[in-house]
Structure formats: C-alpha cells, structure tokens
Amino acid sequence: MPCIVVVGGQWGDEGKGKIVDHLTDRVQVVVRYQGGPNAGHTVVVGGKRFALRHLPSGILRPGVLSVIGNGVVLDPASLLEEIGSLKASGVRVDDNLRISDRAHVILPEHRTLDAESEEARGDARIGTTQRGIGPAYESKVARLGIRTGDLRNADRLRAKLEAYRAARFVRLSGPAAAHDPAKVLEDYLAFGEALDPYVADTVDLLHRRLDAEEGILFEGAQGTLLDLDHGTYPFVTSSNSTAGGACTGTGVGPAQITGVLGVFKAYSSRVGSGPFPTEQKEEVGDRIRERGREYGTVTGRPRRCGWFDAVLARYSVRVNSMRTAALTLCDVLDEFESIPVAVAHEYRGERLPTLPGDTEILSDCRPVYEVLPGWREVIREAKRFEELPHQCRAYVDRLEELIGCEIALVSVGPERERTLQRPGSRLEQWLPGPAGRA
C-alpha cells in the first residue's frame, strides 16, 4: 500500500495542492500534516478555482477521505467558513472529512500577539501573515495549547483559557486586549459544536486504514526552505514542513512511508522577508509574477520571483530523501528566450556546496548561472511529455541532473488534466494507476 509524502522543495507555493489533487484518484486517504490557514493551496477543477486554506486537496475528489492531522493548527471560524464555501459549491464534505482531536486551535489572542510581534520587530520583520499561527504553535510547545477535543467540554475549555491567559497573554505594547473572555468561551464552544461531527481520533483512524491496505498521501504546507529546523531560519514558518513532519503530524511511523515526492516550480518565488539569491527585481521579476499569478492564495500579497536555484533544490532533495519530483508552472516560462538556472553559490570567492546554516552568509551569496535556451512557444495544450518542445524537455532533463532526483510529473497549466506524467518513473511504481472506487 502506498504512503507517499508530498512536500514542497522551495519556499512554498510550488503547486503541491494541484499535484496532490492529480494523484488522489490513486489513493483512498489524503492527510494534511502541518501548518495553518496561512498556507493556501489552489486547485482548478472543471474550470472552477478552489482556494483551500485548512482542508487537504483530496476534499475535491469524491470518495477520498480527507484528514486534518494533529500537526495542524486551526482557526475554527475560518475552517467552518471554508467548509461552508465548499458545500455551497457542491463539494461533499460531511462524509469525507475528519479532524484530529489533537489538533491545536488558534485563539483571538494569538492573532493579536502575532500582529504585535511583527510590529515590534520593525525593519527585522519575519513577514508572517499575522493569522496567529506562530503564537498558536508557541502555546502548543509551552503546553498551554487548546485542542479541538477541548472544545467539546465547557468546564475544561474555560479552565484552559484561564490558564493560558494567566501564563502567556502578556501584551507587548498598548492597552489591554479587547478580547472578552466570556465571548471567546461562548464562540469557541459554538465552534466546537459545529466541528464535532468531523472530530475524531485520527491516529487510530489512519492506522485502521493502513491495516486495510489503503493508499495515503501526506500533504505538506509551505516548503522545505521554510522548515523551522532546516529552512532559512529565522525567516521560516512555525512547524516542520519537511517530510519528517508527516510522521509527527499524523501519528504514522516512518517505517510506513513508502516514498517522498518533491514539488518544485520551474522558477523560484518567496513571500515575506529572508534571503533569496536568485531573486529578479524590476522587469524580469515582474514578468514572472504576472505570468505565474504570483500572489498569495490566502493573503493576496505579491510574491518575490526569480530563477530556479538548483543548489537549494539539491539541499531539499537531501533533507527530504526525495526520490521523485514534480515540476510545476513550466508554462510561465513560455515567453523567455533564455532561462538562467543557479548551479552554484559563491561567497567571498568560495563556492558553497549547499545551504549554509547562517542566513547572513546566504544573503551575501552570488548565484552562478548556467543559461539554458527557452522554448518560446505555448506548451499548455501538450497531452504527453513527448509533445513538449525539445528545449522544454531539455530544461526538465537538466534540472533533473542538477538536483539529483528524477522529475516524474510536469505541469503545463493550472487545470487538473494539464499534468504530464513521464513514463518509467518511480511514481509509476509507487502509484501505478487509479485506485478504483465504487
């Protein structure tokens, strides 16, 4: 039975949602294992664009069970709004969604602290979405967090809210918080009642599905370079977005994982602050941004754009044990006559073999480019990899060599069907074909 982790290889926004959606006809379960509503996955099905913040991309495939794992932090109001929006669009949710009773929830105080913390940093801002994700994870680590299972018990929830406020909610500046404790308790009890049909012991649920030899996709949010431990710290997210997070975020042990599929854009993008060696400003960056619609799914913020960085991609392959990958948004490069790819980084005259732990060093690195020819034609109508222009296929082949990982999938457009699978890849062995459901 396949248990495949789908993980971003860059700074997020690689198109993981689309790749997961493409593969969900071959499995029975899709699990989101970390992050919060700061990460949005965009999927286009039947010409309709869905922006998913909490829900796994499998929710759009009838007959697939979608699970929000214990490693995710939830904004209950936002999640219920998302569920309602999908239902209004005709998507079946009630039978196809389960939420871990161990997943932590975001409180109004978390959002306040997030905004104030960013403001207090001044020019050293991290660039968070200010949706309370970081403070919610801080509460979890401090053992003061509130979990979805707590929302079903009024006395327990009241006691935990009081304990949290007494121990943790210290204002960074300004007057007292405008969050009425009685109103927060009332609201979160109502959220708990509305979410109750979906809440379950998902650790037990997933293991029962494994015992039944069902296939599972583990869907990560953000990307490797935003991982709390292995990313460009401190300009990172608050959870482990690398493949290892799939185990801690779901309760499925590492011996069950049968493969890791990395997802990379054909170029690079980044949201917020932090080093970005191949960033292109002015005309080139703007051109990539507009062609790729590089604006945040959740926030609408414009993304910083630049060329593919094979040095950082090789690092992602290594720390995730990627054996196969998907390359997305290739069509964005259709108009470029030549396409530079960073094959090395130079720091004070020395070539660095991998991502340095010191982000100040990375900020001062100069990319060494290899310039590849563009294809200068529209590729979105290709039905097979072999139909792509020679220069496009050569670009994919060269990236494959540079990152040390096969590229099994190539995306040439946002729609579900515009994903080309290369024959003979590991992916065919891991996920040989549609699983077949009644």
Secondary structure by P-SEA (a helix, b strand, c coil): ccbbbbbbccccccaaaaaaaaacccccbbbbccccccbbbbbbcccbbbbbcccccccccccbbbbbcccbbbaaaaaaaaaaaaaaacccccccbbbbccbbbbcaaaaaaaaaaaaaaccccccccccaaaaaaaaaaacccccccccccaaaaaaaaaaaaaccccccccccccccaaaaaaaaaaaaaaacccccaaaaaaaaaaaabbbbbbbbccccccccccccccccccccccccccccccccccccccbbbbbbccbbbbccccccccccccaaaaaaaaaacccccccccbbbbbcccaaaaaaaaaaacccbbbbccccccccccbbbbbccccccccccccccccaaaaaabbbbbbbbbbcccccccccccccccaaaaaaaaaaaaaacccccbbbccccccccccccccccccccccccccc
